[in-house]
Amino acid sequence: MDPQPNRMSHVVYCVRPENFEAATKLWTTALGVEFDHLDMHDGSLRVSFSLEHGVEVIAPAANGPKKFHDFLESNGEGVYTVVYVVTDLDKAEAEVEGQGVTVADRLVYTGRRPWSEEWAVLEERILPPVHGMRITVARMERHAEGSDR
């Protein structure tokens, strides 16, 4: 299933490392979600992702990104962000900034493993928390069928 532009793609839940297996099992066993596991090669982040079901579960390792540790310390486990897919990321960023919200982070996963095996384009603009919402605006395009990667 390809992400549809101009709509929510998935919800990202951040959990403590010791709860990652149990959280993933809850989704798979009780709710029938089939995940792709995209753990980082350096061991810094564990990821279970299902675009089909709109769910991603992440858990930072001790050497994992500080932003996830900060989130867990400040908020506890829970919804880290909602990913909203657009066709024109620069336009969406300009619109958001036109409303006084400055993009907090820009991430480009295009060409980076493990994402590069499935995604031709994968970029995100992470907004700071606004009105109690954590939103990530993204551009997600899979490789064309039969294309060389």
C-alpha positions in Angstrom: 0.0 0.0 0.0 1.4 3.4 -1.0 1.0 6.4 1.2 -1.7 8.7 -0.1 -0.8 12.4 -0.5 -2.6 15.0 1.6 -3.7 12.7 4.3 -2.4 11.1 7.5 0.0 8.2 6.8 0.7 6.8 10.2 1.0 7.4 14.0 4.4 6.9 15.6 4.4 5.6 19.2 7.6 6.0 21.2 8.1 3.3 24.0 10.9 2.5 26.4 13.3 -0.1 25.2 12.2 -2.6 27.7 8.6 -2.4 26.4 9.3 -2.6 22.7 8.7 -6.3 22.3 5.5 -6.2 24.4 4.2 -3.1 22.5 4.9 -4.7 19.1 3.3 -8.0 20.3 0.1 -6.2 21.4 -0.3 -4.7 17.9 0.5 -8.0 16.1 -1.2 -10.5 18.3 -4.3 -8.7 19.6 -4.9 -6.5 16.5 -3.4 -8.3 13.6 -0.9 -5.7 12.5 2.0 -7.1 10.3 5.1 -5.0 10.8 8.3 -4.5 8.9 11.2 -4.3 11.3 13.6 -1.5 10.3 16.0 -1.4 13.2 19.0 0.9 12.7 22.2 -0.9 11.8 24.1 0.9 14.5 21.6 -0.4 17.1 20.5 3.1 18.2 16.8 2.7 17.4 14.4 -0.2 17.1 11.5 0.3 14.7 8.4 -1.7 13.8 6.5 -0.1 10.9 3.3 -0.9 9.1 2.2 1.6 6.5 -0.8 -0.7 5.7 -2.1 -0.4 9.3 -0.9 3.2 9.9 1.3 2.3 12.9 5.0 2.7 13.8 6.5 1.7 17.1 10.0 3.0 18.0 12.3 2.6 21.0 15.6 4.3 21.4 18.7 2.3 22.6 21.0 3.9 25.2 23.0 5.4 22.3 19.8 6.4 20.5 18.7 9.9 19.4 18.4 12.3 22.3 15.1 13.6 21.1 13.4 10.2 21.8 14.9 10.0 25.3 13.8 13.5 26.0 10.3 12.7 24.8 10.1 9.7 27.1 11.4 11.6 30.0 9.0 14.5 29.5 5.9 12.7 28.3 6.3 9.0 29.1 5.4 6.5 26.4 2.8 7.4 23.8 2.1 9.2 20.6 5.4 10.7 19.4 4.1 12.2 16.2 1.5 11.9 13.4 2.9 11.7 9.9 1.0 13.5 7.3 2.1 12.9 3.6 2.1 15.7 1.0 3.1 15.9 -2.6 5.1 19.2 -2.3 7.1 19.3 0.9 8.6 22.8 0.3 5.1 24.3 -0.3 3.7 22.6 2.9 6.7 24.0 4.9 6.1 27.5 3.5 2.4 27.3 4.4 3.2 26.1 7.9 5.8 28.9 8.4 3.3 31.4 7.0 1.2 30.5 10.1 4.1 31.3 12.4 5.3 27.7 13.0 9.0 27.2 12.3 10.0 23.7 11.2 12.0 22.2 14.0 13.9 19.6 12.0 14.4 18.5 8.4 15.3 14.8 7.8 16.2 13.2 4.5 16.2 9.4 4.6 16.4 9.1 0.8 19.4 6.9 -0.1 19.9 5.8 3.5 19.6 2.2 4.7 17.4 0.6 5.7 14.8 2.9 4.0 16.5 3.1 0.7 15.6 -0.5 -0.1 11.9 0.4 -0.3 11.7 4.2 -0.7 12.9 6.2 -3.7 12.0 9.4 -1.7 11.6 9.7 2.0 11.9 13.2 3.6 10.3 14.7 6.7 9.7 18.2 8.1 9.2 17.9 11.9 7.1 20.6 13.5 7.5 21.6 17.1 4.5 20.8 19.3 1.7 23.1 18.4 -1.7 23.2 20.1 -1.0 19.9 21.8 -0.2 18.3 18.4 3.1 16.7 17.2 3.0 16.6 13.4 5.6 15.5 10.9 5.0 16.5 7.3 6.5 14.0 4.9 7.1 13.1 1.2 7.1 9.3 0.7 7.5 7.6 -2.6 8.3 4.0 -3.2 10.6 2.8 -5.9 8.8 2.1 -9.1 8.2 -1.6 -9.7 11.1 -3.2 -11.5 13.4 -0.3 -11.0 17.1 -0.9 -10.1 18.0 0.3 -6.6 
